[in-house]
Amino acid sequence: MGTSQTATPRRGRETRLRERRVSVVALVTVVGTILALFEIPPADTPTELWPSLAASFVWTTLVWDGRATPGRELVLHLLAQVVLFVGIAAGFGWDPADATWMALTNVGGGVLMAVVYTRFRPEADWAPATAVAHVGLLASAVLAGAVVALLGGFPHLEIGTVERLQLWWVIRNTVFAYVGGVTFLVLFFAPRRPVEQRAPRWAVVLLVPLGAACLWVTYLDPGLPLTWFLLLPAIVAGSMLTPRGAAAYALGLAAGAALATLNPINQFDYEGFLPGSLIIDLLLTASTFITLQLAILRDQRAVATLELDRQTRNAREQAALLATVFDTMSDGLVVLDPQRRVVMHNSAARQLLGHRIPLGQELRLAPHVDLHGLDEADEGHTQQVVVPLDDGERVLDVGAWPLPGPDRRTVVLFSDVTAQRERLGELASFAGVVAHDLRSPLSSLSGWLEMADDALDEADPAAASSFVRRARTSGDRMHQVIDDWLSYTVQRDGLLAPAEVALKPLVAAVVAPFASAGDDLAPVFDIDVDDSVQADPALTRQLFANLVSNAVKYTPLGDRPQVTIRSVPDDEPGFVRVTVADRGIGLPEGEEERVFQEFHRAPEHAADYTGTGLGLSLCRKIVVRHGGTIRAYNDPDSGTVFDFTLPAA
């Protein structure tokens, strides 16, 4: 709705503007026709003024766009032109038949001029925006004048005759049709240019007296070769003014020439094949053509310069943007010539490869690693390579694609997929753990339930109850496995919500379920944790729960678990160190660091103790995310000690 409301006032303004322009052209038509028919010259000379064909041409361009099929509106406007001419001619006593024929031929000539001109203009607007369109407009005026002359559409001409008078009428009509047509089209339809493209005011002020002086010199003495003076201000005006300014100058000069023609200053006659009066017409046509042609070419150059400047700015902005992207992108990018020599590269490529990339030399990923298959880059080529580094190795996904252009260059893109590859390994291990850790409890659950069913069939409730308890144990084991997976997945990457956490109540809540077993093998806890930490409460609880559960679980069968938990300010200011020690089976030699790896379980204990291999890995991730450290080692007496640091409150 907003677009429609905006478009309606715009169309209204355009309609009112066109109506005003039609009114101006109609007024010019009336005045010019009156002056043309006021005094008819002798039968062997043309009239000094004849604006009918020019007015019809301009009038037609105001009501017809030159592309659509002419409609009823154009026909009505053409009839109005005919009526105006016939009515004025009748007022001067012309024969109605002759007046009607002249009106029809001149109005038709204006339409013919418009139709022919449409074949030359490259754009939708009527104003001649190019040199070709300008030349086409002049040719259209000459052609239309010649057709009207052959049809006897000018005074004293017979239909189909070819005489000297026809040539004179074509020249006289061309002055009005071309000069009037081109100036009004430019003034009506040419776009207004920015102020910086216009001529300075002092130049415009000087052009007026210069043009008037040169016109006066032209009419000063027909015997002197002074007519070329008309061309001097034409060149100056065309070199300095915009097309609209040049059209205004040419129209003013033509009006001055028309007044001079009707004034006694006019001493040119109609003697000879090409009399002096028509030479003035030709010079006036040439003067207008030169002025407008220079202005149009100058305008085209200005528009092209502005467009070039705009494209240059856009190209610079795009180049700066691409350079920023090129230098800041995390993927490595290298451009190679047809001989695989490096043309350019970004800093990420240097970082990913771990060594210098000399320009002008063949690209090598490493001393013994090369790219293969770049010859098939027309179809796109990708491969994965392992680049050895001082601290390990890096897996790169390398893609090569041809660049368009005659240089036949190739762009090579490096992506670091080391983490992805490690993650795929984790997923593969995870799938193995899932298959292993769920298969055993599921099999046990199914077996115990089947045995319970058989016991019920044999009417042995005591045995069935025993089997169900064992099935419940298998179900609890599956529940624990699934809880470990969920805790690992959610808490590994979740957002931290640090807060002040007092360790004493938190640890008491963690150990409470273990200490309340009520049997001789219930764990014994020795707790001394008076410090507070600045950490995520949920993750801190999970950290202690995993370590305590681990200490209780890895106790020799038949022994009572003993767990000691201590906290002290760490040597590093701002941190608290916590130790969780047990009297369990201890760590196999060499497993002190591996126990923190995802899905890793010590081979010596995997068969006797259940687990997913995720608990200690999650502990490390929780501690590291808080900025602390964690380690595991064997107690010299017996058991395992875990100590870690967390930020102090």
N, C-alpha and C positions, 0 to 999 in steps of 0.2 A: 504494500500500500504506500509506503514511503517513497519508493521509486516512481510510482504512478503520479503521486502528488507533486513530485519534483519535475517530472517530464511535462505535465500539463501546463504550468506557467511558462516553461521554456518554449513549448510549441506556440503558446499564445504570443510571446515576445517575437518569435520568428515570423509569425503571421503578420503582426502589426508592422514589423520592419519591412517585410516584402510589400505590404500595401503602401507604405510611404514611398518606397522606391518606385513602385509602379506609378504612383501619383506624380513623382518627379519626372519620370520618363514621358508620361502622358502630357505633362505641361510643356516639356521640351519639344515634344512632337507637335503640339498645337502651335507654339510660337515659331518653330522652324518652318512648319508648313505654311503659315501665314506669310513669313518673310520670303519663302521660296516662290509662292504664287502671287505675291503682291505685284511684281512687275516681271512679265515674261519677256526675255530678250529676243532679238531677231531669230529667225528660223534657222540660221546657220551657226548659232552659238549656244552652249549650255548655260543654264542659270548658275549664278554664283553660289547659291545655297541650295542643297537638296538632302535633307536629313531623313527622308522617309524610310529608306531601306535600313539605315543604321539604327533608327529608332525601333523599327520592327524587330531587328535582330536582338537588341538589348531587352526589349519588352518580352520577347519569347524566352530569353534565358531566365527571366524572373519568374515565369509561371510554368516552366518545363525544365526538368533536371537533365534532359539529354539522354536518359537511359530507358525510362519507362515509355510505354506506348502513349502518344499524345491522346488526351482525353477531352471531355466536354469543356473543362475550364479553359484549356488552350484555345479551343475553337471560339469560345465566347470572347476571349481577349483579342483574337485576330479579327473577329467581326467588329469589335469596338474600334480597332485601328482603321479598318476600312470605312466605317461610318464617319470617323473623325475627318479623314482625308476628303471623302466625298462631300461632307457637309461644308468644309472650308472652301473646297473648290467651287461648290455651287454658289457660295457667297461672293466669289470673284467672277461669276458668270461663265464657268466652264461648262462644256457639254457634259451632261450626266453620264453618257456612255463612255466618253474618253476618261472622265474622272474615275469612274468605277474600274475601268481596265487598269489605269495607272495604280490605283489603290491595291487592286488584287495582285498585280505583278510585283509591286514593291514589298507588300506584306509577304507574298510568297518568296520573294528574294531574301527577305530577312530570315524566314524559316529555313530556306535552302542553305544560307550561310551558317546557321546554327547546326544543321544536320551535318554538313561537311566538316565543320570545326570539331564536332564530337569525335571524328576519326583521328584527330591529332592530339587531343588533350589526354594525358596519362592518368589523371586523377578525376575524382567525382566533381570537384568544383570547376566553375566556368573560367576562373582567372587563369591566364596562361602562366603556369609555374615553371615551364621549361622552355628552352630555346626552340625546340621542335614545335611545341604548341603555339608559340608566338609566330613562327613562320607559317604554320598551318592556318592561323587566324588571318594573316595577310593574304594568303592564297585563297581562302574562303571568300574574302571580301572581293577580290578580283574576279573570281568565278561567278559569284552571285551578281555582280555588276554587269558582267558580260552577258549572262543569261537574260537579265531584265532588259538590257539594251537590244538584244536580238528579238525579244518579244514586244519591243516598242513601248516599254514601260516608262520612258522618259519623254519629256516634251519634244515635239518636232521629229520624232523617230517613227519610221514605218516598220511593221513586223517583217522580220527576215532580211532586211537590207543590211549591207556591210559597207559603210562609208566612213569618211574621216570623222563625222560627227559622232558616230557610235564609239569610236576610240576615245574621243574627248569626254563623252559621257562616262565611259568606264573609268577614265582617270579621275574625273570630278567625283564620281560616286565612291571610288576607292578611298579618297581622302576622308569623306564623311563616314563611310561604313567601317573602314579600318581604324581611323583615329578615334572616332566616337565609340566604336565597339570596344577597342582594347582599353581605352581609358576608363569607360564606365564599368567594364568587367573587373578591372583591377581594383577600382575604388569600391565596388560593391562586394566582391567576393574574395579578394586577396587577404590573407591573414595579416593581422597587425604584428609587427616585429617588436622585440624588446627595445627599450630606449637606447641601449648600448649599440644597437645596429643602425640607428638613424644618424643622418648627417647633422653636424652641428648647426645651430641656428644661424650663425653668421654666414655660413655657406648658402643657406636658403635665402637669407636676406639679400645676398649679392646676386643670386641667380635671377631674381625678378628684374632688376634694372638691366642686367646683362642680356637677358632674353629680349626685353623690350628694345634695347639699343640695337641688337643684331637684326631684329625684325624691321626696325625703322630703316636701317642701312640697306636691307634687302629691297625695300620699296623706294629707296632714294632716287635711283636713276636706272631705268630699265636698260640703258645703253652700256652700263658698266657691269663687269662680271663680279657682282657683289652678292649674288644669291647664296653662295656657299657659306655666307656668314651665319645662316640658320643652323649650320651643323656645329658651330663652336659651342654655344650653350647646351646643345643636345648631348655632346660628348661629356661636358662637365657635369650636367645633371645626371646622366646615366652612371657616371663614375662615383657619384657621391650620395645619391638618394636611394631610398628603398623603392620597390616597385610602386607602392601607393604614392610616394612622393613624386616619383618620375611620371606617373600617370596624371597627377594633379598639374605638374609643370607642363606636360604635353597638351593637356586639355586647355590650360590657360593660354599657351602659345597658339593653339588652333583658334581659340576664340578671338585672340588679338588679330590673327591673320584674317579671320572672317570680317571683323570690324574694319580692318584696313582695306579689304576688298570692296566694301560698300562705301568707303570714304574716298574723297577726291585724291588722296595720296596715291591710290592705285592707278598707275600709268601703264600697266601691262595690257597688251591687246591680244586679239585672236588671229593674228596673221601668220601664215605659214602652216606647214604640216603639224608642228608641235609648237604652238605659240607660247609666249612668255608666261601668260597667266596659268597655263597648265604645268609649265616647268616649276612655278611656285608650288602648285599642288603636289607635284612629285617630290620636291624638296621637303615640303611639309610632311609628307608621308615618310620619306627617308629619315627626316629628323626625329619623328615620333618613333619609328622603328629602331633607330640607333639608341635613343634614350631608354626605351623599354627593354631592348635586348641587353644592353649593358647592365641595366638595373636588375633584370632577371638573372643574368649570369652572376652578377655580384651577390644577389640574394641566395642563389644556389650554393655559391662558394661559402657564404656565411653560415647557411644551414648545415652544409656538409662539415664545415669546421666545428660548429657546435656539436654535431653528432659525433665527430671524431674525438673531440675533447671529452664528451660524455662516455664514449666507449673506452677511451684511454683511462679515464678515472675508474670506470667499472673494472677494466682489466687490471689496473694497479690494485684496487681493493680486493679483487678476486685472487690476484697473485699473492698479496699479503696474507689473505685468509688461508690460501693453500700452503703458503710457507709456514704459517703458524701451525696448521694441522700437520704438515710434513715434519716439523721439528718436535712437536709435542705428542704425536701419536705413539702409543706404546708398542705397536708392531714395527718391526724393521722393514724398511723399504729401500731397495737398490734399483737403479736404472742402468741397464747394460746396453752397449752398442751391439751391432751384428756379430762382432768378434768376441762377445761376452766380456768385454772390458768395462770396468765400472765408470759410469759417467757422473753419477751423483748418488748420495745416500744420506739418510738421516742419522741422528745420534742413536736412536733406538737400535738400528742395525749393528752399530759398533758395540753397544752394550750386550746385545743378545749373542753376538759371535765371540765376544771376549777378546778381540784383537783388532788392530788397525785394519782399515779397508782402503788400500792405496787406490787413488784415482788413476785411470788409464791402464790398470792391470786387470788380468782375468780374475773374476771373483772365485775365491776359495773359502769354504766355510771353516776349514781347519787344515792342518798340514796334510792329512791323509783322507780328507773328506771332500768330495767334489759334487757338483750338481750334474745330474744326467737328465737327458730328455728335454732340454730346452729347445731343441730343434723342432719338437712337436708343439711349441708354444702357440702356434696358430690356432690350435683347438683348445688351448689352456692346459697347463701341466701342473700337477701337484705331487709332492712326495714328502716323506717324513724322514728326517735325518737326526742322528744323535751326535751332538758336538761335545767333545771332551773339554772340560774346564779344569782349572787347578783344584777346585774344591768339589769336584764331582763331574757330572755331565748334564747337558741340557737337551731336551727333545724339542726340535723345531718342526713345525708344519710349514713347508715351503711351497709357495705357489708362484707360477710364472705366467704372464699374459702379455701378448704383443700390444704395443702402443700404436695408434693410428698415425700415419704420416710417412713421408718418404724416407725418414732416417732408419726405419725398421728397428726401432729400439724395443727392448723388453723390460717390463717392470717385474721385479721379484719381491715378493712379500713374505716376511718371516713372522710367524706367530709362535710364541712360547707355549707349548702344550705339555710342559713337564708336569705341572700340577694336575692337568686333566688326566694325563697318563697315570699318575699316582692315584688319582681318585678312581680311575677305572680298575686299578689293581685292588684298591680298597673294596670296591663294589664286588669284584670277583671273590675276594676273601670273605666278604660279608655273605655272599651267596653260599659259599662253602660252609660257613659257620651256621647259617640258617639250616642248611641241609643236614649238618651233623648234629647240632644241638637240639633241634626239634624232632629229628627222626627217633632218637633214643627215648625221650619221655613219651612221645606219641605211641611208640611200640609198647612201652611198659604200660601206659594207660589202657591201651586196647587189650593187652594180655591180662592185666589184673581185672578189668571189667568182665572179660570173658570167663575167667576163673570164678569170679563172684557169681556170675549167672549160673555156672555149673553147680556151685555150692548150694545155691538156692533151689535148684532142681533136685538136689540130693537131700534137701531139708536139713542143711547144716548152717544155721544162721551165724554161728560164731566164726566159722571159716569165711563166710561171705563178708561179714563185717571187717575181718582182717584184710581181705582182698580189696575192699572198698577204701579202707584207710590208705593202703599202698597206692591205689589208683589216685587218691586225692593228693598224695605226696608227689606223684608224677605230674599231676595237674599244676600243683604249686610250683614245681620246677619250671614248667613251661611258662607259667605266669611271670616268674622271676626273669626268665630269659627275655620275654617280650618287654617287661618293664625296663630292663637294662638297655635294650635297643632304643626304646622311646626316650629314655632319659639322655642317652648319648646323642640322639639326633636333635632333640629339642634344645637341650642345654648347651650343646657344643657351639651353636651359632646364634643363640638368643641374645637379646639386648641386655646389657648390665644395668642393674638398678642399685648402685652402691648406697649403703647406709651403715650407721654405727651398729655393730653386732657384738654383744657381750658373749664371749666364748663359753662361760660356765653354764648358763642355762641352756644354750644350744647343744653343748656336748651331753649334758644331762638328759635332754630329750632324745638324743640319738641313741644313747646306750641303754635307756630305760627298757625297751622291748627285750634286749638281750639279758639284762640282769634280773628280769622278773620271771625267768623260766621256772624257778622253784625246784630244781633238782640238784643233785650233787655235781653235775657237769656244767652248771650255769657259769658263764664267764665271770671272772673277777676283774674289776676295773680299778686302776689307781689313777685318779684324775687330779691335776693341779693346773687349772687354766683360769687365771685371774685377769687376763688381758682382754682388750676389746680391739676389734679390727674394723676397717672401713671396706666393706665388701658387700656383694649381693647376698642377701640372707638365704634365698633359696639355693643358690649355687654353693654357698658355704656349708649349708646343711647336707647337700648331696656329697660334697667333698668328704666330710667327716663320716657320713654313713657308709660310703664306699670303703674307706680305709678301715673303719671298725669292722665292717662285715668281712673284709678280706682277712683281718687279723684273727677273727674268731673262726673263720672257715678253715684256714690253713694251720690247724692244730692237729697233732698226731691223734689218731683214733684212740679214744679212751682217756685222753688227757683233758684236764680242765683248762680252758683258754684263760690266759692272763694278759691283760692289755694295759699298758701304761700310756697316759696322754699328758703331755707337759706343754706349757707355753712360756716363753721368755722374750723380752725385747731383743731384737736381732742386733748384730754388730753394725749392720747397715742402718743408719738413722731412718726412722719413719716406717720400719717394718717390724712385724712380730714373727718369731720362729716357733713353729709347732712341731712336736715329735710324737709319732704314734708307734709304739714298740710292742712286740708280742713275744711269746715264748714258743713259737710254732716251729714249722719244719725248715724255715729259712729259704734263701734263694739259691738255686744252683749257680755254680761259678760261671761268670760271664753273662748272667741274665739281669744284672742290676739295671741296665739301661733298656734292654729289650722289653721288659715287662710293661713299659709305658707305650709300646707300639700298639696300634689298633689291631684287634683280633689276635694278638700274640698271646700264647700260653706256653709256659715252660714244658717241654716234652716230658720231663721226669714226673710232672704232677698232673698232666692233662688226663691221664687215664683214671686217676683216683679221686680227682676233685672236679666238680662240674663248674662251668662258667662260660662266658662269651668272649672273654678277652677284651672287653670294652671298659670295665670299671676303672682300672688304673689309667688307661688312656684318657678317659674323661677327667680324672683327677688332675692330670698334667694340664689339660686344656683349660680347666677352671683356674688353676693357679697362674698359668701364663697370661690368661686374659686379665688377671688382676695385677700383672706386673711382677709377680713373684717367681720363685724357683722351687723345684721339688726334686728329691733324689731318694733312692732306696739303697740300703746296704745291710749286710748281715751283722747282727750283734756278736761280739767276740764270745759271749757266754752261750747264747742260743737265740734263735728267732730272727725276726726281720725288723728293721727300723726304717720308717718313712719320716722324713722331715721336710717341711715346706715353709715358705714365708708368704705372708699377706700384709697389705698396707695397714699400718697402725691407725686406730681411730683418732 
